[in-house]
Amino acid sequence: MEIERKFLIKSLPDNLDSYPFHQIEQGYLCTDPVVRIRRQDEDYYLTYKSRGLLVREEYNLPLTKEAYTHLLPKVDGILISKKRYLIPLTSRLTVELDIFGGELSPLIFAEVEFATEDEAKTFTPPDWFGKDVTYSPDYHNSVLSQKIRKYK
């Protein structure tokens, strides 16, 4: 189960380059239900996500590089590329700050995953977070993959 809130960003945090990050490339084989392939650094995954906004089922299965490469031409929509910074907020919470490249540049947003719905609903975001877009399906990566416009 994935319990996650998503926010646009007002300003980038200080010392961004001091945080660990992943280079991510992902595409969608299907958007309803969501079936995604992802390369995260040198790891490869096939992911299923159910419908939902704050809470969704999520299953990740490992792929080989060869399987990922085989599925890549079957992607529907644009291939998303992003740099994901991992920024600790508390001992339990980490911000996943996504800075999109390619056709979705200069879109930037942050996701925070929670253990419970109550924890998610009572979360107070840091000052550098902007608008809460958790309940807007327009900011699901699967929806973004179907758009061919710049986010400015």
Backbone hydrogen bonds in HBPLUS format (Angstrom, degrees):
<---DONOR---> <-ACCEPTOR-->    atom                        ^
c    i                          cat <-CA-CA->   ^        H-A-AA   ^      H-
h    n   atom  resd res      DA  || num        DHA   H-A  angle D-A-AA Bond
n    s   type  num  typ     dist DA aas  dist angle  dist       angle   num
A0002-GLU N   A0056-ARG O   2.66 MM  54  5.23 173.2  1.67 169.6 171.9     1
A0056-ARG N   A0002-GLU O   2.90 MM  54  5.23 156.6  1.96 148.2 155.9     2
A0114-PHE N   A0003-ILE O   2.77 MM 111  5.40 158.5  1.82 154.7 160.0     3
A0004-GLU N   A0054-LEU O   2.98 MM  50  5.50 156.6  2.03 155.3 160.3     4
A0005-ARG N   A0112-VAL O   2.99 MM 107  5.47 158.7  2.03 151.7 156.2     5
A0112-VAL N   A0005-ARG O   2.96 MM 107  5.47 153.1  2.03 152.5 159.5     6
A0133-VAL N   A0006-LYS O   2.84 MM 127  5.52 149.2  1.94 137.5 146.8     7
A0007-PHE N   A0110-ALA O   2.81 MM 103  5.21 157.5  1.86 153.2 160.2     8
A0110-ALA N   A0007-PHE O   2.77 MM 103  5.21 160.8  1.81 153.7 160.3     9
A0008-LEU N   A0131-LYS O   2.83 MM 123  5.26 162.3  1.86 156.6 160.6    10
A0130-GLY N   A0008-LEU O   2.68 MM 122  4.89 160.8  1.72 141.3 135.1    11
A0010-LYS N   A0128-TRP O   3.02 MM 118  5.43 151.0  2.10 140.5 147.8    12
A0018-SER N   A0015-ASN O   2.87 MM   3  5.49 163.2  1.90 122.3 127.9    13
A0019-TYR N   A0016-LEU O   3.16 MM   3  5.86 171.5  2.16 122.7 125.3    14
A0086-LEU N   A0020-PRO O   2.92 MM  66  5.67 163.2  1.95 156.8 156.6    15
A0022-HIS N   A0084-ARG O   2.81 MM  62  5.13 143.5  1.95 134.5 146.3    16
A0084-ARG N   A0022-HIS O   2.86 MM  62  5.13 166.6  1.88 156.5 159.5    17
A0041-ASP N   A0023-GLN O   2.87 MM  18  5.29 158.1  1.91 164.8 162.5    18
A0024-ILE N   A0082-LYS O   2.88 MM  58  5.32 171.5  1.88 173.6 171.7    19
A0082-LYS N   A0024-ILE O   2.94 MM  58  5.32 157.3  1.99 149.5 152.9    20
A0025-GLU N   A0039-ARG O   2.91 MM  14  5.19 153.2  1.99 149.1 156.9    21
A0039-ARG N   A0025-GLU O   2.77 MM  14  5.19 164.8  1.79 160.4 165.6    22
A0026-GLN N   A0080-ILE O   2.83 MM  54  5.20 155.9  1.89 145.7 153.5    23
A0080-ILE N   A0026-GLN O   2.78 MM  54  5.20 153.0  1.85 172.4 163.0    24
A0027-GLY N   A0037-ILE O   3.01 MM  10  5.53 153.7  2.08 149.8 157.9    25
A0037-ILE N   A0027-GLY O   2.89 MM  10  5.53 164.0  1.92 160.1 165.2    26
A0076-ASP N   A0028-TYR O   2.73 MM  48  5.70 175.1  1.73 163.3 162.8    27
A0029-LEU N   A0035-VAL O   2.83 MM   6  5.54 149.9  1.92 153.5 163.2    28
A0030-CYS N   A0035-VAL O   3.40 MM   5  5.08 151.5  2.49 139.0 137.8    29
A0035-VAL N   A0030-CYS O   2.90 MM   5  5.08 161.7  1.94 141.4 138.5    30
A0049-LYS N   A0034-VAL O   2.99 MM  15  5.11 154.5  2.06 137.8 142.5    31
A0036-ARG N   A0047-THR O   2.79 MM  11  5.03 162.3  1.82 148.7 154.8    32
A0047-THR N   A0036-ARG O   2.76 MM  11  5.03 161.9  1.79 147.6 153.3    33
A0038-ARG N   A0045-TYR O   2.91 MM   7  5.20 152.3  1.99 146.8 150.1    34
A0045-TYR N   A0038-ARG O   2.88 MM   7  5.20 151.1  1.97 147.3 154.8    35
A0040-GLN N   A0043-ASP O   2.80 MM   3  5.19 160.6  1.83 150.0 156.5    36
A0043-ASP N   A0040-GLN O   2.94 MM   3  5.19 164.0  1.97 125.7 130.8    37
A0063-LEU N   A0044-TYR O   2.86 MM  19  5.00 159.6  1.90 125.5 122.8    38
A0046-LEU N   A0061-LEU O   2.80 MM  15  5.16 155.7  1.86 152.2 160.4    39
A0061-LEU N   A0046-LEU O   2.79 MM  15  5.16 160.3  1.83 155.6 162.2    40
A0048-TYR N   A0059-TYR O   2.93 MM  11  5.25 155.8  1.99 148.4 156.4    41
A0059-TYR N   A0048-TYR O   2.93 MM  11  5.25 156.4  1.99 151.4 157.4    42
A0050-SER N   A0057-GLU O   3.00 MM   7  5.14 157.0  2.06 136.0 141.7    43
A0068-TYR N   A0064-THR O   3.00 MM   4  6.25 164.5  2.02 153.8 157.9    44
A0069-THR N   A0065-LYS O   2.90 MM   4  6.09 164.3  1.92 150.0 154.5    45
A0070-HIS N   A0066-GLU O   2.90 MM   4  6.08 150.9  1.98 144.0 152.3    46
A0071-LEU N   A0067-ALA O   2.99 MM   4  6.24 149.9  2.08 147.4 154.7    47
A0072-LEU N   A0068-TYR O   2.96 MM   4  6.08 136.2  2.15 148.7 161.0    48
A0074-LYS N   A0071-LEU O   2.86 MM   3  5.39 151.1  1.94 120.6 130.3    49
A0075-VAL N   A0072-LEU O   3.19 MM   3  5.61 168.8  2.20 119.6 120.9    50
A0078-ILE N   A0145-SER O   2.78 MM  67  5.05 157.4  1.83 154.2 151.7    51
A0101-GLY N   A0081-SER O   2.85 MM  20  5.41 171.2  1.86 144.7 143.5    52
A0083-LYS N   A0099-ILE O   2.94 MM  16  5.25 159.7  1.98 139.8 144.1    53
A0099-ILE N   A0083-LYS O   2.95 MM  16  5.25 164.0  1.98 146.6 151.7    54
A0085-TYR N   A0097-LEU O   2.85 MM  12  4.99 158.7  1.90 146.8 146.1    55
A0097-LEU N   A0085-TYR O   2.90 MM  12  4.99 153.6  1.97 147.3 151.6    56
A0087-ILE N   A0095-VAL O   2.86 MM   8  4.93 168.3  1.87 149.7 152.8    57
A0095-VAL N   A0087-ILE O   2.71 MM   8  4.93 170.9  1.72 151.6 148.4    58
A0089-LEU N   A0093-LEU O   2.82 MM   4  5.38 171.5  1.83 148.3 147.7    59
A0090-THR N   A0093-LEU O   3.21 MM   3  5.04 163.9  2.24 132.2 135.5    60
A0096-GLU N   A0111-GLU O   2.88 MM  15  5.17 168.4  1.89 158.3 161.6    61
A0111-GLU N   A0096-GLU O   3.00 MM  15  5.17 153.1  2.07 131.8 140.0    62
A0098-ASP N   A0109-PHE O   2.82 MM  11  5.49 162.4  1.85 176.8 174.2    63
A0109-PHE N   A0098-ASP O   3.13 MM  11  5.49 152.4  2.21 145.9 153.7    64
A0100-PHE N   A0107-LEU O   3.03 MM   7  5.54 166.2  2.05 169.0 172.4    65
A0104-LEU N   A0101-GLY O   3.35 MM   3  5.88 144.6  2.48 140.5 135.7    66
A0105-SER N   A0102-GLY O   3.16 MM   3  5.57 165.3  2.19 114.5 119.0    67
A0107-LEU N   A0104-LEU O   2.88 MM   3  5.84 161.7  1.91 138.6 143.0    68
A0120-ALA N   A0116-THR O   3.16 MM   4  6.44 155.6  2.23 142.2 148.6    69
A0121-LYS N   A0117-GLU O   2.84 MM   4  6.09 159.8  1.89 155.6 161.2    70
A0122-THR N   A0118-ASP O   3.03 MM   4  6.15 141.4  2.18 148.1 156.9    71
A0123-PHE N   A0120-ALA O   3.41 MM   3  5.32 161.9  2.44 100.7 105.8    72
A0129-PHE N   A0126-PRO O   3.08 MM   3  5.75 166.2  2.10 120.9 125.3    73
A0136-SER N   A0133-VAL O   3.06 MM   3  5.17 164.7  2.08 113.8 115.5    74
A0139-TYR N   A0136-SER O   3.19 MM   3  6.12 175.3  2.19 127.8 128.8    75
A0140-HIS N   A0137-PRO O   3.05 MM   3  5.38 168.8  2.06 117.7 118.3    76
A0143-VAL N   A0140-HIS O   2.99 MM   3  5.30 127.7  2.27 106.1 119.1    77
A0144-LEU N   A0140-HIS O   2.94 MM   4  6.28 163.9  1.96 156.4 161.6    78
A0145-SER N   A0141-ASN O   2.87 MM   4  6.01 142.8  2.01 145.9 154.8    79
A0146-GLN N   A0143-VAL O   3.01 MM   3  5.46 153.4  2.09 111.0 119.1    80
A0147-LYS N   A0144-LEU O   3.06 MM   3  5.28 164.5  2.09 110.9 115.7    81
